[in-house]
Amino acid sequence: MEGPTYVLEFEKPLRELARQLDELRQRSIETNVDLTSETHSIEQKIESTRREIYSNLSTWQKVQIARHPKRPYSLDYVGAICEGFQEFHGDRQYNDDRAIIGGTAFFNGDAVMVIMQQKGRDPKERIARNFGMPQPEGYRKALRLARMAEKFHLPVLTFIDTPGAFPGIESEARHVSEAIAVNLRELAMLRTPTISIVVGEGGSGGALGIGVTDRVLIFENSYYSVISPEGCAAILWKDSAAAPKAAEALKVSADHLEKLGVVNEIIPEPTGGAHNDPAQAASALKYVIQKHLNDLRALSLEQLIETRYERYRHLGVFEEAGATRS
């Protein structure tokens, strides 16, 4: 269900309190009786319940917030923090993939290249943007724009929000895996500062195809994973209903990712998620991006490449098992 009444399962206690508050206000109007103290009491209860719910979210509940249909999308953030966005189209080989949008803009007065994944807000736009699932030409467009940014010494900002690259027959026929692989290699060597921000879902190689950057930032209730919780549950537990268990095992939430060193910083969200106060979320994003841009601009190109190499070289931990003697 989508619309003003969209409520997640764990938010139902808040909906019930909100209903009681509306009824009390209506009764006050109809009976002309002052019920200020009663309404104030419920308002306080709503606020305390909201804090309690959102300070104890499970990993799966955070995944649900990341997918909330009212959550700000990439274009919303770019419109809020940038000026003069000029979209560029096409990969110069096949087509223009509308799941990935890119172009130049001004961020705090400085020119930047913006590359973003966009799901679409209504059914018509979702179909046009393929539900935010890019095809190979989308990744080739992204690489074309990244190389243009390198040529003109523009920092690159990428906004990640996808359940994954499109797995259809046409996409595979046009070599989506190869397109993503080339992006991983080329973005790793790009000679300009790069920052990616996970604003909603960060699904698999579909996200990584524009996510190999100097800094990776993530919103508090976003997730970043090698596979969706449902996909993992279907493989390991043979049941997609085990998605909450899979989400916890995958360590996909922002706090887990920061501890593991996968992301550099968590961007705080308003209580209840970014959709409850998009302006506040955008303000927090703008501040964090500027901070990291300042750090990256202080590095020479050689230092930038070396630091980026070291960052990805040291992701993950492995152990070597000793040889077994018979």
C-alpha angles and dihedrals in degrees: 000000000000132000139063092324095052106135129173118229095252091049094062094100087059092050091053092050091048089052091052090049092051091049091050093051091047091050090050090054095045097046097033089229122144106243096164095127092050093048091046090053092053091046090055090048091051091052094048092046091049091052091048094050097045096043091058104042119152120226091256092052089054089052088054091052090049087058096044108137091223094051114119112262129213095271090052091056094044090050090051101045104028136056133211098018111188115191121219120203138211139018093247089238112065121343149327111272108208092196086076119050123189142171147115126296141159119256113192088338096310125109115246138170113240122201118178145169115229127194101189129247103233132032094263094051092043091057091046091051093041091239090294093299108133125214124213094275089058092059091044089052089050091052092047090055093044090054090048089053090051091051093053096037095245122153113241122228116190123190115206121206115140139118086220143295115306108271097197126131093254091051092050091046089057090049105252092174091054092048091053092045092053090050091052090054098042097043089051089060100037111134099220134070114278132191129179126197124199102214099171128339121011102191124184123288088340088073097035090057089078097020107079095106141136092258130022116200126185135193115242095251099037125101136215121196146154089236138008116266089243092052092049091048092051091053101040102029098024087231127088088206086077089070094116090055091046093049090056093046093048093055091222100154124102096250092052092046092051092051090050092050094241092122128036101213142004117229111217119236130208115265108282095025138293092290090067092063113008093173092058091047091050091049091053090048093051092052094050094046092051091049093053093042089055090052094048095046089057090065126083116238090256091051090046093055093043093049091048091050092050091048094057094035091063100043112117134015129246137179129209115226116222120247113272115235119214 
